[in-house]
Amino acid sequence: MFPARTRFVLLPLGGLALLFLALLPRLAWVPDDEMAPSFLPGDLVLLLPVEAHAGDVVAVVDPLDPSRWTLRRVETIGGAVRYTDGEIHTTDLDKPALLEMGRSTDAVVLKENRHLTQLSPRPVRWSMEEIAVPDDRMFLSADARDLALDSRWWGPAPLDVVQGVVVARVGPAHTWRGWFELFFS
């Protein structure tokens, strides 16, 4: 057995090691193009197990296939949300305006805070009436809004589906993004 002095040192070190493991970041490959052009298939993302906030991109368990995970943007936690003419509106008063960055062959690319979103260039002909989002749920959206399912179909998601918050991305550079990005609030 260890002497008392050694145990006195090992116990706190063991506790610190467990704390580090609990907060250990996770590296993952982006599985799909539903968050394009900010996140593309094959990009490497760094996920931290921290509390998500509006505007964060999070890894979540796919509600339609629990064996799969995907990335989505947190539009709001609690409050209310509506979808009109291709734009999501929330009760979050700090939500930035969209800035058009340009057009690709099949989408309009918009800058929204730190991330990019894309919409089909054809007119969006549907909208979603305002819905209440309970305080223990979040409204999630895909950046490729015309190509992916999100809370517009699933409804508000419980907070416990979050597997981690994206804090960094590494992948090929292109017109609208560099090869490396950090996403700290």
C-alpha positions, 0 to 999 in steps of 0.5 A: 500500500502507498504511504500516507504522504503518497496517498495525499498527493495521488488522490488529488491528482486522480481527481484532476485526471477524472475531471480532465477526462470528463471534459475531454474534447472529442474529435469527429468527422462531419458526416453529411453536407447538411451544414454546408458551406460552413461544415462539409463532409470530411471536415474535422471538428473539435467538440467540447461537452459544454453548455450550448447557447443560441448561435452555437453549432452542436453535434446532436443525436439524429431524431430520425436515426438514433444510431447517427449523429449530425450537426445543427445550429442552436437558434434559440433555447426557450422563447419563440421561433418562426420561419418566413421567406427562408429566414428563421426569426427568434425572440433572441434580440441579439440575432444578427442580420444576414449578409449575402456573400455570393451565389454558388451554382445551386444556392445563395450563400449568406453570412450569419454571425460567424457561420455561413448558411445557404438557401436555394436561389428559387423563391421559398414558398412556405413559412412556419407560424410562430411556435413556443419553445419550452425552456428545457428545449432548443430549436435547431436548424441546418445551414443547408436549410432547403436540403436538410431536416431540422426542428422545423420538422422534428419540433424543438429538441430536448437539451440532452440530445447535444453530444458537444459544442463545435469549437473548431473546424479543420478542412479544405479552404474554398471561396467562403471559408479558410482551412481552419476556424475557431468558434468561441463565444 
